[in-house]
């Protein structure tokens, strides 16, 4: 288990905002929104806020980190 996976699992959240996931990755929130826009990360937009589900966050970490 790598650092990103461990940090995600420790949060015990079912979803993340772009801010919280950016904090885990160590990047800016706009970078996470770009990942979603470019199709590298799956997220859904609800009332103007992107949400990233736990399974999608773990898939991203496994693929790219």
C-alpha positions in Angstrom: 0.0 0.0 0.0 1.5 3.3 -1.0 1.3 6.6 0.8 -1.7 8.0 -1.2 -3.7 4.8 -0.7 -3.0 4.8 3.1 -4.0 8.5 3.4 -7.3 7.9 1.5 -8.2 4.9 3.5 -7.4 6.6 6.8 -9.9 9.4 6.1 -12.8 6.9 6.0 -14.7 9.1 3.6 -16.9 7.9 0.9 -16.2 10.9 -1.3 -13.8 13.8 -1.6 -14.0 17.4 -2.7 -11.4 18.7 -5.1 -9.8 20.6 -2.2 -9.6 17.5 0.1 -8.3 15.2 -2.7 -5.8 17.9 -3.8 -4.5 18.0 -0.2 -4.0 14.2 -0.3 -2.1 14.4 -3.7 -0.1 17.5 -2.7 -1.4 19.5 -5.7 -3.6 22.6 -6.1 -7.4 22.1 -6.3 -7.4 23.5 -9.9 -5.1 20.6 -10.8 -7.6 18.1 -9.6 -10.4 19.9 -11.6 -8.1 19.7 -14.7 -7.6 16.0 -14.1 -11.4 15.6 -14.1 -11.8 17.8 -17.1 -9.1 15.9 -19.0 -10.6 12.5 -18.1 -7.7 11.3 -15.9 -10.0 11.3 -12.8 -13.7 10.6 -12.5 -15.7 13.1 -10.6 -19.3 14.4 -10.6 -20.4 18.0 -10.3 -23.2 18.7 -7.9 -24.3 22.3 -7.3 -21.0 23.6 -8.8 -18.8 21.4 -6.6 -16.9 18.3 -7.9 -17.1 15.2 -5.8 -14.7 12.3 -6.2 -15.9 8.9 -4.9 -13.6 6.8 -2.8 -13.4 4.1 -5.5 -12.4 6.6 -8.2 -9.8 8.2 -5.9 -8.2 4.8 -5.3 -8.3 4.0 -9.0 -6.5 7.2 -9.7 -3.9 6.6 -7.1 -3.3 3.1 -8.4 -2.9 4.2 -12.0 -0.8 7.4 -11.6 1.1 7.2 -8.3 
